[in-house]
């Protein structure tokens, strides 16, 4: 599987942020095996906007979990900023997520008991940022997604688009090198989806953040991506 | 994470389900309040027993009697050595005083059946005869609630127990001072060897002071009188024991004191001094052994009540386990979010332990409030009942020392955190991928 890539040939000049070799993830469901991801080779350059498309069950989310250090590969390796994630302990992977990754999910996943500001501050708390500094940075991040007037609202008082913008602010407030977005507009109507998508494209560009966006919306994928990775049954199809 | 941030996060966690957390904390509060109150009751009870003894320095006291061939209340008679039992006389007092640690040795007499009267009012009383020189002792002054102690050579004086002030229809303790009362006594008085006569004697005594026994001793000794030793010796029946021995045994030795009291500086010296006096050939009697036995019982009572309280607290701890497991279940997604944001398993575990600890703190503090208010009400009731039963003193039934308050809260926190261990490890093991899966 890994032999498919020949070293030296096609080597990018700057070191890629993400490098996956023969990335494989097998789930055991009862007696049978499901190969969710099957020998994926992938390099993502710094600042690149990569879109991963494919039908449900094609392995998109699994790839995102592996890149985000939420899951460990069954075989193969994934290296981010020179660190091989498969060799990290669960504790080290948590620290990797804390420093390197920002997540945006389809169903927003805000903490319902916290305000918009509280949700953003939660991420900063984990970074070890407290007090006035934390409040200032959270307010700044919310202003960047256009929610400066909504900081005191709880998720229940926000529309879906607003919730996802809070989630985006939370994911980027500590300026991680890598933003991982899993169907971020999947729960939004077309108009709101377009607004949120604009932010997901423009904000990382300002901050120099590398983005991996998982979607099944081909149109969105083509409109914004530097590159599209098409997955089918856990294997990449020809890249567009 | 900083400690304060942890507390803040834990607070925001427990504030989400105020009713559930409140009820769980109430369980802890009831248990820890009951635990603290029960121990406070044991402590207060013990204090009720011991404080009067301490105030009168009764634990520093050794009663000494001469040995006798005749059986007594304290035990059977003994066979005397060839030279006879040592006498309990002034020479013996000197020897007792010479023992290191002894602060005083003086004779004491007791009589059971005197009659004291004021006009038509009269009472049968017990009396203690003591030397007037005792007035110099602090505990004697503690005992007096009005007037003064005996003045040597000032005629026939009496000090009344405060209960008698009412019984004899005297207006007040102060009004009783200087009052002339009739003291009547009947009994055998030894005459020449092997003879004695019956006497019935009445004399006038002047009230010079009132004494008030503290605590539970009030009921035992509040209606006694104190007489100067010399006066008591003149009363018929005061030398009854001596008369009986003469009659039965035909003893001819000099008459010693019926009983001598030896006082030591501190209670802990009692066993050593008592042993020395025993070795001199006397019978002794102290409260020390009784008190040690009593303390052992109180310790047992405390252990028992603590155990019962601990059971209650552990049951309340099950409530915490239940509440925390529900919280983990409800907040699985949130735990997943925290992990995605980079919280380690340890962070999640500590957070949930902190929440459990917070519930424990809440319950512990509530328990103090609850325990103290309930025992306050109980104490009020007990004292009301006691007043109706004619007990004048205020009874402090519960005793809450600082260590008990702090200990109860700490114990509640420890039990709560202990109960949080399993739910917290469940929370720490939450798989973020499963938790964050969209439905």
Interface residues (C-beta under 8 A of the other chain):
Chain A: X65 X68 X70 X71 X90 X91 X94 X95 X96 X97 X98 X99 X101 X103 X105 X106 X107 X109 X110 X111 X112 X113 X114 X118 X122 X123 X125 X126 X127 X128 X130 X170 X183 X186 X187
Chain B: X1 X2 X5 X9 X12 X15 X16 X333 X334 X336 X337 X338 X339 X340 X341 X342 X343 X344 X345 X346 X347 X432 X433 X436 X438 X439
